[in-house]
Amino acid sequence: MSQEEKIKEELLKKFNYLEGSVNIIRPRRMSIEVSLDNFMPVFAYLAKELELTHLCTITGLDEQERLGFIYHLTGESRVMVNLKTSVAKANPLIKTVTSYFPGAEIYERELEDLFGAKVEGLPQGNRYPLTDDWPVDQFPLRKDWKPALDTEQGVDKNA
């Protein structure tokens, strides 16, 4: 049995509601889609029990009415597991994963700055990657974002 099949079997044994949501894409690559309500238990199980000990990055997605977040995890098995969840764009609240991976702070700050996600439990800190003087409520990776124009000079203030 391959490492991917073992991970899938363990996940389905623990979380039967994942049936049909765990996919082996190719060797050493898997994807899982889970509701926000079930995200933290699955994330914790992957990190602690299945020993996916490295969070490579978090990818943000603008999916029109929702924002999607893909957590890319791997470990000694060398299998990359892409765990995806999504939230309504109108209330994009997710929980921090810094208690599992302290380095996630930088990725979560990117989600806040670039997509407007609100990361519950993320400690106060500097903005990243946008500058501190970047306009409030301007999220440049959202599909509906339009640069704010300086009406006095008719130029893009963000350029």
LINHU-V395404 format. One record per backbone hydrogen bond with DSSP energy under -0.5 kcal/mol. NH is the residue of the N-H (numbers start at 1). CO is the residue of the C=O. Records with the same first field share a line. If there is no record, write none. Layout:
# LINHU-V395404
NH=CO ; CO
This chain:
# LINHU-V395404
6=2
7=3
8=4
9=5
10=6
11=7
12=8
13=9
14=10
15=11
18=15
19=16
21=18
22=18
23=21 ; 31
25=23 ; 29
26=29
29=26
30=80
31=23
32=82
33=21
34=84
38=35
39=35 ; 36
40=36
42=38
43=39
44=40
45=41
46=42
47=43
48=44
49=44 ; 45
50=45
52=46
53=51
54=74
56=54 ; 72
57=72
59=70
61=68
63=61 ; 66
65=63
66=63
67=87
68=61
69=85
70=59
71=69 ; 83
72=57 ; 70
73=71 ; 81
74=54
76=51
78=75
80=28 ; 78
81=73 ; 79
82=30 ; 80
83=71 ; 81
84=32 ; 82
85=69
87=67
89=65
91=88
92=89
93=91
94=92 ; 118
96=120
100=97
101=97
104=101
105=102
106=103
107=103
108=104
109=105
110=106
111=107
112=108
113=109 ; 128
114=110
115=110 ; 111
116=111 ; 112
117=111
118=92
119=117
120=94 ; 118
122=119
134=131
138=135
139=137
140=138
141=114
142=139
145=142
150=155
151=149
153=150
154=150
155=150
157=148 ; 155
158=148
159=156
